[in-house]
Amino acid sequence: MNSLFKALSHPVRRRIIEMLRVAPLSSGDIAARFDMAWPTVTGHLNTLKDAGLVDAERDGASIRYRLNISAVEEALAFLMDLAGAGQSAPEPLPSQEKPS
C-alpha cells in the first residue's frame, strides 16, 4: 500500500489517473498532454504500474494504459476506514490513572 500512496503523491501521476478515469489511453496520447520529456512520462507511468494503479497492454507498436479500479477502491477503503466513515465515534481509551 505504501507504493500506492507514494504513486499518488505526485501531481502528474494524479493527473494521469484522472485522464485514465475517462478512457484507456496510449502512452503517446498521455505524453502528448504534458510538457515534459517522454522518459519522464514513462517513469510516471511505470510508477503507477508498479503501484498497481494502472494496467498496461501492448496495442500494436504502442502501449495502452487503463486504470486498475480495484487498487483505487482498496486505497479508498483504507482511507474511509481510517477516517471511521460509516461507524460511530470510537470509544475513549481507558484512563491510564491507577486507582487510589
Residue pairs with C-beta under 8 A, 6 or more apart in sequence:
1 74
1 75
1 78
3 50
3 51
3 52
4 51
4 52
4 53
4 71
4 74
4 75
5 75
6 47
6 51
7 13
7 47
7 48
7 50
7 51
7 53
8 14
8 17
8 51
8 53
8 75
10 44
10 47
12 34
12 36
12 41
12 44
13 44
13 47
13 48
15 34
16 30
16 44
16 45
16 48
16 54
16 65
17 48
17 53
17 54
17 67
17 72
19 25
19 30
19 33
20 54
20 65
20 66
20 67
21 67
24 64
24 65
24 66
24 67
25 64
25 65
26 59
26 62
26 63
26 64
26 65
27 41
27 42
27 45
27 62
27 63
27 64
27 65
28 62
30 41
30 45
30 65
31 38
31 41
31 42
34 41
45 54
45 56
45 65
48 54
48 65
49 55
49 56
49 65
51 71
52 68
52 71
53 67
53 68
53 71
53 72
54 65
54 66
54 67
54 68
55 65
55 66
55 68
56 63
56 64
56 65
57 63
57 64
57 66
58 64
80 86
84 90
